[in-house]
Amino acid sequence: PDVIVKYTNPDDDLLRFFVRASGDTTLVINDARGRWHCNDDAPGAGTNPMVSISNPARGQYDVWVGSYESGQTVRGKLYVTELRSETP
């Protein structure tokens, strides 16, 4: 993974990952329950991806951020939040 997130607050009902980038990016997450989540373009976010996980489990979240175009490098930032108001 590009980033490993250790999540320790299972009292929250949402865990959100999103990318803001200069180009078309993708987001792949393997959550603490071993489930896979993928996104390319989040609604209303252009080419920025977002994954929202309801009732997240405590544990490790493996995160990969990629470029939609093969061989292309894109600069961007990964954000992780428990807030519903945060969007890409």
C-alpha positions as a Markdown table, in Angstrom:
| # | Residue | x | y | z |
|---|---|---|---|---|
| 1 | Pro | 0.0 | 0.0 | 0.0 |
| 2 | Asp | 0.9 | 3.6 | -0.5 |
| 3 | Val | -0.4 | 4.5 | 3.0 |
| 4 | Ile | -1.4 | 2.5 | 6.0 |
| 5 | Val | -4.0 | 4.0 | 8.3 |
| 6 | Lys | -4.4 | 2.6 | 11.8 |
| 7 | Tyr | -8.0 | 3.4 | 12.8 |
| 8 | Thr | -8.8 | 3.3 | 16.5 |
| 9 | Asn | -12.2 | 5.0 | 16.9 |
| 10 | Pro | -15.0 | 2.6 | 16.0 |
| 11 | Asp | -17.5 | 4.8 | 17.8 |
| 12 | Asp | -17.8 | 6.9 | 14.6 |
| 13 | Asp | -20.2 | 5.8 | 11.9 |
| 14 | Leu | -18.2 | 7.0 | 8.9 |
| 15 | Leu | -14.6 | 7.0 | 7.7 |
| 16 | Arg | -14.0 | 8.8 | 4.5 |
| 17 | Phe | -10.9 | 8.8 | 2.2 |
| 18 | Phe | -10.6 | 11.2 | -0.7 |
| 19 | Val | -7.9 | 12.6 | -3.1 |
| 20 | Arg | -7.5 | 16.0 | -4.5 |
| 21 | Ala | -5.1 | 15.9 | -7.4 |
| 22 | Ser | -4.0 | 17.7 | -10.5 |
| 23 | Gly | -5.1 | 14.8 | -12.8 |
| 24 | Asp | -7.3 | 11.8 | -12.9 |
| 25 | Thr | -6.7 | 9.5 | -10.0 |
| 26 | Thr | -8.0 | 6.3 | -8.5 |
| 27 | Leu | -8.4 | 5.0 | -5.0 |
| 28 | Val | -8.3 | 1.4 | -3.7 |
| 29 | Ile | -8.7 | 0.5 | 0.0 |
| 30 | Asn | -8.6 | -2.8 | 1.8 |
| 31 | Asp | -10.4 | -2.2 | 5.1 |
| 32 | Ala | -10.0 | -3.6 | 8.6 |
| 33 | Arg | -12.5 | -6.3 | 7.8 |
| 34 | Gly | -10.7 | -7.4 | 4.6 |
| 35 | Arg | -13.2 | -5.8 | 2.3 |
| 36 | Trp | -12.1 | -4.0 | -0.9 |
| 37 | His | -13.4 | -0.5 | -1.8 |
| 38 | Cys | -12.5 | 1.2 | -5.1 |
| 39 | Asn | -13.4 | 4.5 | -6.7 |
| 40 | Asp | -12.4 | 6.5 | -9.8 |
| 41 | Asp | -14.5 | 9.7 | -10.0 |
| 42 | Ala | -16.7 | 10.7 | -7.0 |
| 43 | Pro | -20.0 | 12.4 | -7.8 |
| 44 | Gly | -19.5 | 16.1 | -8.0 |
| 45 | Ala | -15.7 | 15.8 | -7.6 |
| 46 | Gly | -14.6 | 15.8 | -11.2 |
| 47 | Thr | -11.8 | 13.2 | -11.6 |
| 48 | Asn | -11.1 | 13.0 | -7.8 |
| 49 | Pro | -12.0 | 9.7 | -6.1 |
| 50 | Met | -13.7 | 9.2 | -2.7 |
| 51 | Val | -14.4 | 6.1 | -0.6 |
| 52 | Ser | -16.8 | 6.4 | 2.3 |
| 53 | Ile | -17.0 | 3.4 | 4.8 |
| 54 | Ser | -20.0 | 3.2 | 7.0 |
| 55 | Asn | -19.6 | 1.8 | 10.5 |
| 56 | Pro | -15.8 | 1.3 | 10.1 |
| 57 | Ala | -14.0 | -1.3 | 12.2 |
| 58 | Arg | -11.0 | -0.7 | 14.3 |
| 59 | Gly | -7.8 | -1.8 | 12.6 |
| 60 | Gln | -5.6 | -1.3 | 9.6 |
| 61 | Tyr | -6.7 | 0.3 | 6.4 |
| 62 | Asp | -4.4 | -0.3 | 3.4 |
| 63 | Val | -4.7 | 2.5 | 0.9 |
| 64 | Trp | -3.5 | 2.8 | -2.7 |
| 65 | Val | -3.7 | 5.9 | -4.8 |
| 66 | Gly | -3.1 | 5.6 | -8.5 |
| 67 | Ser | -3.3 | 7.3 | -11.8 |
| 68 | Tyr | -6.1 | 6.5 | -14.2 |
| 69 | Glu | -3.7 | 6.7 | -17.2 |
| 70 | Ser | -1.1 | 4.0 | -17.3 |
| 71 | Gly | 2.4 | 5.3 | -16.8 |
| 72 | Gln | 1.3 | 8.8 | -15.8 |
| 73 | Thr | 2.4 | 10.4 | -12.5 |
| 74 | Val | -0.1 | 12.8 | -10.9 |
| 75 | Arg | 0.5 | 15.0 | -7.9 |
| 76 | Gly | -2.1 | 15.1 | -5.2 |
| 77 | Lys | -3.0 | 14.7 | -1.6 |
| 78 | Leu | -4.9 | 12.0 | 0.3 |
| 79 | Tyr | -7.3 | 13.1 | 3.0 |
| 80 | Val | -8.8 | 10.9 | 5.7 |
| 81 | Thr | -11.7 | 12.2 | 7.9 |
| 82 | Glu | -14.6 | 11.1 | 10.1 |
| 83 | Leu | -16.6 | 14.3 | 9.2 |
| 84 | Arg | -19.5 | 14.1 | 6.8 |
| 85 | Ser | -19.0 | 17.7 | 5.7 |
| 86 | Glu | -15.6 | 17.0 | 4.2 |
| 87 | Thr | -15.8 | 16.4 | 0.5 |
| 88 | Pro | -13.4 | 16.2 | -2.4 |
